[in-house]
Amino acid sequence: MSGGAAGGGLGAGFSYQKFVYVALEQTRLRTALAPHPSQERFKFIKTNEDNSVFDALSFSAPKIRLLRSLTVEQKNSVQVLDFAAFSEPEYDLPIFCANAFTSPARSIVVLDLNPLFDTSEHKDYREKYYRNLMPLIDKYSELLPWGGKITSESLRFFSPVVIWTILEPTEANHQILYSAFMDYFKVWLELMDEAVQETSREKIDRNREAQHKYLTWRAEKDPGYPLLKKLIGECAAKDLVREFLFEGVSSLGTKSFLEYFPEYAQEDGTVNKKRSMAGKSFEARPWDAHGQFIGGDAGVW
């Protein structure tokens, strides 16, 4: 959706804080949130630029291992939202993920319930969590259209209901995005409410490893890292990524990035840092109306 001039540009009052606070209110209606250990450590983040403000919040709950948000606000410049929710390993819930980067020129958005398991290979998982959610895509496919060509690497861990879009940063588009964010998060909360605790040690271990694999990927490939490095320095940015945004990467498992993703190994044993490996790209949504992947063998997982 272009929004156009009729939508009006975002004013000085624009902020992703509303997204966070309303999401936390909705969560508290369903469960008891307690501060996560990472909250105190990252409560105050010193930036290298006076016009930049960081706000980091993290919580846990009986079924939620980590619910955390990071907003970055630069006056009259950049607004960033990174919001995620991870269940305890006793549950195989998808990972709620909302990432938005807004500049005066455009907003780049990913909103999804990231699957723990490949929905093409694990059809039972797709049926369990996504079959009934496809109407969400019908609701927003025109309002928040596919953002254009994206590589198979970037599709890794996306679900059939992912919203990946690029918008003009107008007030009208911001309100549509807020509506989508709340719809998706309320769905995740409903799934959390309905989730039954797993008792099989084998399945719990499988869930834990799947979440660790996801965290390992995200910590290595986080597209927001260059901005964080610029604003708070390399050491602080690495800590924020590994110990806050993707907390658990050092505790849920011991496998390295290259053990999970050996195709990224270079001859000297280091990780290929290229943002996108060679492979297929997708100019349109590569899932059909039933959530089946129709992009061919792209090697996404």
C-alpha positions in Angstrom: 0.0 0.0 0.0 1.5 3.3 -1.0 -0.5 5.4 1.4 0.2 8.5 -0.7 0.0 12.1 0.3 -3.5 11.6 1.6 -2.2 9.5 4.4 -0.1 12.3 5.8 3.5 11.9 6.8 4.4 10.7 10.2 4.6 13.5 12.7 7.0 14.0 15.6 4.8 12.0 17.8 5.2 8.7 15.9 6.6 5.9 18.0 6.6 2.2 18.2 6.2 2.4 22.0 2.4 2.1 21.6 2.9 -1.3 20.0 5.0 -2.5 22.9 2.8 -1.2 25.7 -0.5 -2.4 24.3 1.1 -5.8 23.6 2.3 -6.0 27.2 -1.2 -5.0 28.5 -2.7 -7.8 26.4 -0.2 -10.3 27.7 -0.9 -9.3 31.3 -4.6 -10.1 30.8 -3.7 -13.7 30.2 -0.6 -14.5 32.3 1.6 -13.1 35.0 4.7 -11.4 33.6 7.9 -11.1 35.7 11.0 -9.2 34.8 13.5 -11.4 32.9 17.1 -11.5 34.3 18.2 -9.6 31.2 16.0 -6.7 32.0 18.2 -5.1 34.7 21.4 -5.5 32.7 20.0 -3.8 29.6 17.7 -1.3 31.3 20.0 1.6 30.5 21.8 1.5 27.1 24.3 4.4 26.5 24.4 5.6 22.9 27.0 7.4 20.9 24.5 9.9 19.5 22.6 12.3 21.7 19.5 12.1 19.6 19.1 8.3 19.9 17.0 6.7 22.7 16.9 3.0 23.4 14.2 1.3 25.4 14.7 -2.4 26.2 12.2 -4.5 28.1 12.2 -8.2 28.9 9.9 -10.5 30.8 9.1 -14.2 31.4 5.9 -16.0 32.3 4.8 -19.6 33.1 4.7 -20.6 29.4 6.9 -17.8 28.1 10.7 -18.2 28.3 11.3 -14.7 27.0 9.1 -11.8 25.9 11.3 -8.9 25.0 11.2 -5.6 23.0 13.7 -3.1 21.8 12.8 0.3 20.4 15.2 2.8 19.0 14.2 6.3 18.3 16.3 9.0 16.6 14.6 12.4 16.5 13.2 13.2 13.0 15.2 10.2 11.6 14.9 6.5 12.4 12.4 4.5 14.4 13.1 0.8 15.1 10.9 -2.0 16.7 12.3 -5.4 17.5 9.7 -7.4 19.5 9.7 -11.2 20.0 8.2 -13.9 22.2 9.7 -17.3 22.8 7.9 -20.1 24.6 9.5 -22.5 27.1 10.9 -25.7 25.5 8.0 -27.6 26.9 5.9 -26.1 24.2 6.5 -26.1 20.4 4.8 -22.7 19.8 5.9 -20.6 16.9 8.1 -17.6 17.8 6.3 -14.3 17.6 8.5 -11.8 15.6 7.9 -8.2 14.7 10.7 -6.2 13.2 10.2 -2.7 11.7 12.6 -0.1 10.5 11.2 3.3 9.7 13.1 6.2 8.1 11.7 9.4 6.6 11.6 7.6 3.2 10.1 4.2 4.0 9.2 1.5 6.5 10.6 -2.0 6.2 8.5 -4.6 8.1 8.6 -8.3 8.9 5.7 -9.6 11.0 5.4 -13.3 11.6 4.9 -16.4 13.7 8.2 -18.0 12.9 7.9 -21.8 12.9 10.1 -23.9 15.1 10.1 -26.6 12.3 10.1 -26.5 8.5 6.4 -26.3 7.6 7.1 -28.0 4.2 8.7 -31.0 5.8 6.6 -31.1 9.0 3.1 -30.9 7.6 1.6 -31.8 11.0 3.2 -28.6 12.4 1.8 -26.5 9.6 -1.6 -28.0 10.1 -1.4 -27.5 13.9 -0.5 -23.8 13.8 -1.0 -22.2 10.4 -3.9 -23.8 8.6 -6.4 -21.7 10.5 -4.3 -18.5 10.3 -4.3 -18.2 6.6 -7.3 -15.7 6.7 -4.8 -13.2 8.3 -3.0 -13.1 5.0 -6.2 -12.6 3.1 -7.0 -9.6 5.4 -3.6 -7.9 4.9 -2.3 -9.0 1.5 -3.5 -5.9 -0.2 -3.0 -3.5 2.7 0.5 -4.7 3.4 1.7 -6.3 0.1 4.7 -8.5 -0.5 7.8 -6.3 -0.3 9.4 -7.4 -3.5 12.3 -9.7 -4.4 13.7 -11.5 -1.3 16.3 -14.3 -1.3 15.9 -17.8 0.0 18.3 -17.0 2.8 16.0 -14.2 4.0 13.0 -16.6 3.9 14.6 -18.9 6.4 12.3 -19.4 9.4 9.5 -17.4 7.7 6.0 -19.0 8.0 3.2 -19.1 5.4 1.5 -16.2 7.2 4.6 -13.8 7.2 4.0 -10.2 6.4 7.1 -8.8 4.6 6.4 -5.4 3.2 7.9 -2.0 2.4 5.7 1.1 2.9 5.6 4.8 2.8 5.9 6.0 6.4 2.5 7.6 6.5 0.1 7.8 9.5 -2.4 5.7 7.6 0.1 3.0 6.9 1.3 3.1 10.5 -2.3 2.5 11.7 -2.6 -0.5 9.4 0.6 -1.9 10.6 -0.5 -1.4 14.3 -3.7 -3.3 13.5 -1.8 -6.2 11.9 0.7 -6.3 14.8 -2.1 -6.6 17.3 -4.0 -9.2 15.3 -0.9 -11.4 15.0 0.1 -11.0 18.6 -3.4 -11.8 19.9 -3.3 -14.9 17.8 0.0 -15.9 19.4 -1.4 -15.2 22.9 -4.4 -17.5 22.0 -2.0 -20.2 20.9 -0.1 -19.8 24.1 -3.3 -20.0 26.2 -4.2 -23.3 24.4 -0.8 -24.8 24.5 -0.5 -28.1 26.4 2.8 -28.8 28.2 4.8 -31.5 26.5 5.9 -34.4 28.8 8.1 -36.4 26.4 11.8 -35.6 27.2 12.6 -36.4 23.5 10.1 -33.8 22.2 11.1 -31.2 24.8 14.8 -31.6 23.7 13.7 -31.3 20.1 11.9 -28.1 20.8 14.9 -26.7 22.7 17.3 -27.5 19.9 14.9 -26.0 17.3 14.7 -22.8 19.3 18.5 -22.7 19.8 19.0 -23.2 16.0 16.7 -20.2 15.4 18.5 -18.1 18.0 21.9 -19.1 16.5 20.8 -18.1 13.1 19.3 -14.8 14.2 22.2 -13.8 16.4 24.6 -14.4 13.4 22.4 -12.8 10.7 20.6 -10.0 12.5 20.2 -7.3 9.9 19.9 -4.6 12.6 23.4 -5.3 13.9 25.2 -2.6 11.8 22.9 0.1 13.1 23.4 -1.1 16.7 27.2 -1.2 16.2 27.0 2.4 15.0 24.9 3.6 17.9 26.4 1.8 20.9 29.7 0.3 19.7 30.8 -3.1 18.6 31.2 -4.8 22.1 27.9 -3.4 23.4 26.1 -4.4 20.2 27.3 -8.0 20.3 26.2 -8.2 24.0 22.8 -6.8 23.1 22.3 -9.2 20.3 23.4 -12.4 22.1 22.3 -11.7 25.7 19.1 -9.7 25.1 17.6 -9.9 21.6 18.4 -13.6 21.2 19.0 -14.5 24.8 19.3 -18.3 25.1 21.8 -18.7 22.2 24.5 -19.3 24.9 22.3 -21.4 27.2 19.8 -23.5 25.3 22.4 -25.5 23.4 26.0 -25.8 22.5 26.0 -26.2 18.8 27.7 -23.5 16.8 26.4 -21.6 13.7 28.5 -23.7 11.4 27.3 -27.0 13.0 23.7 -26.0 12.2 24.5 -24.3 8.9 27.7 -25.9 7.4 27.0 -24.4 4.0 28.3 -21.1 5.4 31.8 -22.5 6.2 34.7 -20.9 4.4 37.9 -22.7 3.7 39.6 -21.2 6.8 36.8 -22.4 9.0 35.1 -19.0 9.5 31.6 -18.0 8.7 30.8 -16.5 5.3 29.6 -13.1 6.3 27.8 -12.3 3.0 24.3 -11.1 3.8 22.8 -13.4 1.2 24.1 -16.7 -0.2 23.6 -17.4 -3.9 20.2 -18.9 -4.4 16.7 -18.4 -5.6 14.9 -15.2 -5.0 11.1 -14.6 -4.7 9.3 -11.6 -6.2 5.9 -12.8 -4.9 4.6 -14.7 -1.9 5.9 -18.3 -2.3 3.0 -20.0 -0.4 -0.4 -20.8 -1.6 -3.8 -20.1 0.1 -3.4 -23.3 2.1 0.0 -22.4 3.4 1.9 -24.8 1.2 5.3 -23.7 -0.1 5.2 -23.3 -3.9 8.6 -21.7 -4.4 10.2 -25.0 -5.5 13.3 -26.5 -3.9 15.0 -23.3 -2.6 16.9 -24.9 0.2 15.3 -22.6 2.7 16.0 -24.8 5.7 
